[in-house]
Amino acid sequence: MPSQEHELIAFTTSELPAGPWLVFAPHADDETFGMGGTLLKAKQAGIATHVIVLTDGALGGDQDDLVSVRESEVEQAAAMLGLSSLAIWGEPDRGLQPSTELVGKVAEAIVSIAPASVFFPGSMELHPDHRMTAEIVWSALQTISNNGGTLPQAYAYEISVQNPANVLIDITEVIDHKKQVMDLYASQNSQNNYPELVVALDKGRTFTLPAEVEYAEGFYHYSHADLGEPLASVLQKILNRYFQ
């Protein structure tokens, strides 16, 4: 028998994950396009939120001063999102690799901030930096676990396409505010109609939700047991449910 719909996707929305939060974004804008509505709800709820942008975003356009422009954009977005802290690490755009040094740096950030919940992109994202960010954070969480450290809850978020999701957050009441934050990323919005595409993704995530939920953001909440396996193996187990 194939799995039923309720075994693959939520039919109700979830409460916000426990705070404080630490969000790893591959590029400046991914935090907003991917989970800006949820970050705005965290702001309303008084949850401390921290964002680390891994790359310099240098390949996201043709402007000579693109790196500084994108830095300015994410700083403005951080203010609107009510972030408690923002860091930009300046790794090469489209060059992320799970090196020992970078995995260690991510692990150190997690231990230092001590979040209750950590967020990273879904592993079925199309952009290689998105997938590499997931791999890097996953390896960092495994390092912390292997060293006997306290593990936060691990959540993957969607940026450009649907990924496996077992948590849906209702962002209906903040969708207009999310649009305003997305509009700050003029350097990226000149490359494509990203805000329109993101809103469509958020609308599509309401397929199994009550009619009053007009927009939602999707996440996958991993168990601590999942962290004992490679991320690719966990993803394969998730996908196998579609064929059981």
Secondary structure, DSSP 8 states (H G I E B T S, - for coil): ----GGGTS-SS------SSEEEEESSTTHHHHHHHHHHHHHHHHT--EEEEEEE--TTSSS-TTHHHHHHHHHHHHHHHHT-SEEEEEEE-TT-----HHHHHHHHHHHHHH--SEEEEE-TT-SSHHHHHHHHHHHHHHHHHHHTT----EEEEE-SSS----SEEEE-GGGHHHHHHHHHT-HHHHTTS-HHHHHHHHHHHTTTTS-TT---EEEEEEE-TTGGGS-HHHHHHHHHHGGG-
